[in-house]
């Protein structure tokens, strides 16, 4: 069986992802130049991890030699459920809520 984009999309949506994208595994010249400039201006605001592994960020094949494609998945973390107004309960950002099961 050949793994096609359509199969990946179907499987990703079946497990709950909202978006699926594909890109060629290639050097990100323009993007890495922009990141390098952004970092040189210290826009990372103390997030030092953004400076690490620059060559790996520039070309995924430095992490996964032989990679041909990149699959990106997106998950909408919006929920119509509201935060509790109970002052005895903490608040967790929506992106960290995960699936909510209401019984």
URSUL-V497605 format. One record per run of one state. SS is the DSSP state (hx for helix, st for strand, lp for the rest). FROM is the first residue (numbers start at 1). TO is the last residue. If there is no record, write none. Layout:
((SS & FROM & TO) (SS & FROM & TO))
This chain:
((lp & 1 & 4) (hx & 5 & 14) (lp & 15 & 18) (st & 19 & 24) (lp & 25 & 28) (hx & 29 & 40) (lp & 41 & 47) (hx & 48 & 51) (lp & 52 & 53) (hx & 54 & 58) (lp & 59 & 59) (hx & 60 & 62) (lp & 63 & 68) (st & 69 & 74) (lp & 75 & 93) (hx & 94 & 96) (lp & 97 & 103))
